[in-house]
Amino acid sequence: MTAVAARNPNAHFHILTKVPEWLFADSLTCPFTYHSMLTDVGLIQNDPLREDLPRTLQALRGLMPFPSEEIKATAEMISSLGCRLVICDIAPIGIAVAREAGVPSVLIENFLWDWIYEGYLEQEPALQEYVDYTRDLYASVDYHIQTDPVCHRWDACLTTPPISRSPRLPDGAVRQRLSIPSQTKIVVITMGGVRYEYDFFNQLYRSPEWHFIIPGGGEQMQTVKNVTVMPWQSDLYHPDLIHTADLVVGKVGYSTLAECYHAGVPFGYIGRSVFRESPVLAAYVEAEMAGAPIAVPALESGEWLKSVPQLLAMPRAERRSQVGADQVARLIISLDGCS
């Protein structure tokens, strides 16, 4: 959205989602209107590393197949607002709404839910209905864009490098705001926006040579000794934290991987044993980034702290600007050569 608005200052986005409005207010400098709407179930999780298949199935049954009256009402709304394009990431309802409204649909993804659900069929065979339903909707999209690391490659009019939000603050500004000396290495610990109980918390104080920053680690920003915790919504923009870090430790999810990729920062990544995307992202880190795996038991026990010196010794990579976002923006604005 930021890249599109940079090329077309008249662009206005209507965002239909249950993702909190503050995330977009903090991230975007272009105009947008927020509409609270349940568009997707995805995968319901008990915590960042463990999914809940029964609750996911129950939620899917409450949402799909999408009621025709909801599709029609949403299509009428976007038509009345003058929307000329529907971009789906990766909620399939947008494709149905676009078709009803008679406007083009664009799908941007590194995985699709039918592919994810397919990986759980042995545990929950009833998911097959939603594999078939979402797959049919995805196949009817007008324009398909994939972003690396792509989990399952199929016909796409564009494939791009990882896409993430860009930092805003100059080098050193985060350190200055948190009073962290320049010689102190910063380790950011993140579990991708899902609350997590850090059992190793007290062990962090035993390594005063490093400063740990934990987004989502507390209800308010607070620094005790060498540990700073902050709420998810804070005065410090998350991409600025990642670009300031000397090391990021966390769940290997797309947004965290992409931000680490662009920052060039080493990534101590925690995989998920069953989630189908996880090994694809891990392979990408090993091939294209500086990083190493951290096992879940090592994370939970705090044993991972022993690997911090090795991870900090990895060289930082130099990256070009947001090539992927620019490529997508050009396509969205023009749609030339894509069918």
C-alpha positions in Angstrom: 0.0 0.0 0.0 2.8 2.4 0.8 4.6 1.6 -2.5 1.3 2.1 -4.4 0.7 5.5 -2.7 4.2 6.6 -3.5 3.4 6.2 -7.2 -0.2 7.4 -7.0 -0.8 10.0 -4.3 -4.5 9.9 -5.0 -4.8 6.2 -4.0 -7.2 5.5 -1.2 -7.5 2.1 0.5 -10.6 0.6 2.1 -9.3 -2.1 4.4 -11.8 -4.8 5.4 -10.4 -6.9 8.2 -10.5 -7.8 11.9 -6.8 -6.9 12.2 -6.7 -4.0 14.7 -7.0 -0.6 13.0 -4.0 0.8 15.0 -1.7 -1.5 13.0 -2.6 0.3 9.8 -2.6 3.7 11.4 0.9 3.1 12.7 2.1 1.6 9.4 0.6 3.8 6.7 1.1 7.4 5.8 -1.4 7.2 2.9 -5.2 7.7 3.4 -7.3 4.7 4.2 -10.7 3.8 5.7 -11.0 0.9 8.1 -14.0 -1.4 7.9 -14.3 -4.0 10.7 -15.2 -7.3 9.0 -14.4 -11.0 9.5 -12.9 -12.0 6.2 -10.8 -15.0 7.1 -10.2 -17.6 9.8 -6.7 -18.8 8.9 -5.5 -21.1 11.6 -6.5 -20.5 15.2 -3.6 -20.9 17.6 -3.3 -21.7 21.3 0.0 -19.9 21.3 2.6 -18.8 18.6 3.9 -22.4 18.2 0.7 -24.6 18.7 -2.4 -24.6 16.5 -5.9 -25.6 17.6 -7.5 -27.6 14.8 -10.9 -28.2 16.5 -11.4 -24.5 17.0 -10.2 -23.7 13.5 -12.7 -26.2 12.0 -15.5 -24.7 14.2 -14.7 -21.2 13.0 -14.5 -22.3 9.4 -18.0 -23.8 9.6 -19.3 -20.5 10.9 -17.8 -18.6 8.0 -17.8 -20.8 4.9 -19.3 -21.2 2.4 -19.6 -17.4 2.3 -23.3 -16.4 2.4 -24.4 -15.0 -1.0 -26.2 -12.1 0.8 -22.9 -11.1 2.5 -21.0 -11.3 -0.8 -23.7 -9.1 -2.5 -23.8 -6.6 0.4 -20.0 -6.2 0.5 -19.9 -5.9 -3.3 -22.5 -3.2 -3.2 -20.5 -1.4 -0.5 -17.2 -1.4 -2.4 -19.0 -0.3 -5.5 -20.7 2.6 -3.7 -17.2 3.6 -2.4 -15.8 3.7 -5.9 -13.3 0.9 -5.4 -11.7 -0.2 -8.7 -9.7 -3.2 -7.5 -9.8 -5.8 -4.7 -6.5 -7.0 -3.3 -6.6 -10.2 -1.3 -4.0 -11.2 1.3 -5.0 -14.0 1.5 -8.7 -14.0 2.4 -10.5 -15.7 -0.5 -13.8 -13.9 0.2 -12.3 -10.8 -1.6 -12.2 -12.8 -4.8 -15.9 -13.6 -4.6 -16.7 -10.0 -3.7 -14.7 -8.6 -6.6 -16.4 -10.9 -9.1 -19.8 -9.8 -7.8 -18.9 -6.2 -8.0 -17.4 -6.6 -11.5 -13.9 -5.3 -10.6 -10.6 -7.1 -10.9 -9.2 -9.1 -8.1 -5.5 -9.5 -7.1 -4.2 -12.2 -4.9 -0.8 -11.7 -3.1 0.6 -14.7 -1.2 3.5 -16.9 -0.2 1.0 -19.6 0.7 -2.7 -20.3 0.4 -5.0 -21.7 3.0 -6.0 -24.7 0.9 -2.3 -25.7 0.9 -2.0 -25.2 4.6 -5.2 -27.1 5.5 -4.1 -29.9 3.2 -1.2 -30.6 5.6 -3.6 -31.3 8.5 -6.0 -33.7 6.7 -4.6 -36.8 8.5 -5.4 -35.1 11.9 -8.6 -33.5 10.8 -10.2 -35.0 7.6 -13.2 -32.6 7.8 -10.9 -29.8 6.6 -11.1 -31.4 3.1 -14.3 -29.4 2.5 -12.4 -26.1 3.0 -9.4 -27.2 1.0 -11.7 -27.7 -2.0 -13.8 -24.6 -1.4 -10.9 -22.2 -0.9 -8.9 -23.8 -3.8 -11.8 -23.1 -6.2 -12.0 -19.5 -5.1 -8.3 -18.9 -5.4 -8.3 -20.4 -8.9 -10.8 -17.8 -10.1 -8.7 -14.8 -9.2 -7.8 -12.4 -12.0 -4.2 -11.5 -11.1 -2.0 -13.7 -9.0 1.2 -12.5 -7.3 3.6 -14.7 -5.3 6.2 -13.4 -2.9 9.3 -15.3 -1.8 9.7 -17.5 0.1 6.9 -19.1 -2.0 5.6 -22.3 -0.4 3.8 -23.8 -3.5 4.6 -22.4 -6.9 1.8 -22.2 -9.5 0.8 -19.9 -12.2 1.5 -16.3 -11.2 2.0 -13.2 -13.3 4.6 -11.9 -10.9 7.0 -13.4 -8.3 8.9 -11.0 -6.1 11.5 -11.0 -3.3 10.2 -10.8 0.3 8.1 -7.8 1.1 8.0 -6.0 4.5 7.5 -2.6 6.0 10.5 -0.2 5.8 12.1 1.4 8.8 11.6 5.1 9.5 14.1 6.2 12.1 17.8 6.9 11.3 20.5 4.7 12.6 21.1 5.1 16.3 17.7 6.6 17.1 16.2 3.6 18.8 19.4 3.1 20.9 19.2 6.8 21.9 15.5 6.6 22.9 16.1 3.4 25.0 19.5 4.7 26.4 21.3 1.6 25.1 25.1 2.2 24.6 26.5 1.8 21.1 28.8 -1.1 22.2 26.0 -3.1 23.6 24.5 -5.8 21.3 20.7 -5.7 20.9 18.7 -8.9 20.7 15.0 -8.5 19.7 12.8 -11.4 20.7 9.5 -11.7 18.8 6.8 -14.3 18.4 5.0 -12.7 15.5 2.2 -10.8 17.2 0.8 -13.7 19.3 1.1 -13.5 23.1 3.7 -15.9 24.5 4.8 -16.6 28.1 8.5 -16.3 28.3 9.6 -18.8 30.9 13.3 -17.9 30.4 12.7 -14.2 31.3 14.8 -14.0 34.4 17.7 -15.7 32.7 18.1 -12.6 30.5 19.3 -10.5 33.4 22.3 -12.8 33.7 23.7 -11.6 30.3 24.2 -7.8 30.9 26.5 -7.6 27.9 23.4 -7.8 25.7 20.2 -5.7 25.8 17.0 -7.6 25.1 13.9 -6.0 23.5 10.6 -7.9 23.6 7.7 -6.5 21.6 4.5 -7.7 23.1 6.3 -8.7 26.3 4.3 -6.3 28.5 1.3 -4.0 28.8 3.5 -0.9 28.8 7.0 -0.1 27.9 9.4 -0.8 30.8 13.1 -1.3 31.0 14.6 -3.3 33.9 18.3 -3.7 33.8 19.1 -5.0 30.3 15.6 -6.0 29.3 13.0 -3.7 27.6 9.5 -5.0 27.2 6.8 -3.1 25.3 3.2 -3.6 24.2 2.4 -4.6 20.6 1.3 -1.0 20.0 4.1 1.2 21.1 5.8 4.5 20.1 8.6 2.5 18.6 7.8 1.2 15.1 8.5 -2.5 14.9 10.6 -2.4 11.6 12.9 0.2 13.4 13.5 -2.3 16.2 14.4 -5.1 13.7 16.8 -2.8 11.7 18.4 -1.7 15.0 18.9 -5.2 16.3 22.2 -7.1 16.1 20.2 -10.3 16.4 16.5 -11.3 16.1 15.2 -14.4 17.9 11.7 -15.6 17.2 9.1 -17.7 15.4 9.8 -18.1 11.8 6.8 -16.4 10.3 6.6 -14.5 7.0 6.6 -10.9 8.3 9.5 -11.5 10.8 11.5 -13.3 8.1 10.9 -10.5 5.6 11.9 -7.7 8.0 15.0 -9.6 9.0 15.8 -10.2 5.3 15.7 -6.5 4.5 17.5 -5.5 7.7 20.2 -8.1 6.9 20.2 -9.0 10.6 21.0 -12.6 11.8 17.8 -14.6 12.6 17.7 -17.3 15.3 14.5 -18.9 14.1 12.0 -21.2 15.9 10.1 -23.5 13.6 6.8 -25.2 14.1 6.8 -29.0 13.8 3.5 -29.4 11.9 2.8 -26.0 10.3 3.5 -26.6 6.6 5.0 -23.2 5.8 7.6 -23.5 8.5 10.2 -25.7 6.8 9.9 -23.6 3.6 10.8 -20.4 5.5 13.6 -22.2 7.4 15.1 -23.3 4.1 15.0 -19.8 2.8 16.8 -18.4 5.9 19.5 -21.1 5.5 19.9 -20.3 1.8 19.5 -16.5 1.6 20.1 -15.1 5.1 22.3 -15.3 8.1 20.6 -17.5 10.7 20.3 -20.8 12.6 17.5 -22.8 14.1 16.5 -22.8 17.7 14.6 -25.8 19.0 11.4 -25.2 20.9 12.6 -27.0 24.0 15.8 -24.8 23.9 13.6 -21.7 23.6 11.4 -22.7 26.5 14.2 -23.6 28.8 16.4 -20.6 27.9 19.1 -23.0 26.6 19.0 -20.9 23.4 21.0 -18.2 25.2 24.1 -20.3 24.8 23.9 -19.9 21.0 23.7 -16.1 21.1 27.5 -15.5 20.6 27.5 -17.7 17.5 24.5 -15.9 16.1 25.9 -12.5 16.8 29.1 -13.4 15.0 27.3 -13.9 11.8 27.9 -11.2 9.2 25.1 -8.7 8.5 23.9 -8.7 4.9 23.5 -5.6 2.7 20.1 -5.4 0.9 18.7 -3.3 -1.9 15.6 -1.2 -1.3 12.1 -2.8 -1.2 12.2 -4.3 -4.7 9.3 -6.6 -4.1 6.9 -3.9 -2.9 7.9 -1.7 -5.9 7.3 -4.5 -8.4 3.8 -5.2 -6.9 3.0 -1.5 -6.8 3.8 -1.1 -10.5 1.7 -4.1 -11.4 -1.3 -2.9 -9.4 -1.2 0.5 -10.9 -0.8 -0.6 -14.5 -1.8 -4.3 -14.7 -0.1 -4.3 -18.1 1.0 -7.6 -19.5 -0.9 -9.7 -16.9 -3.9 -11.9 -17.6 
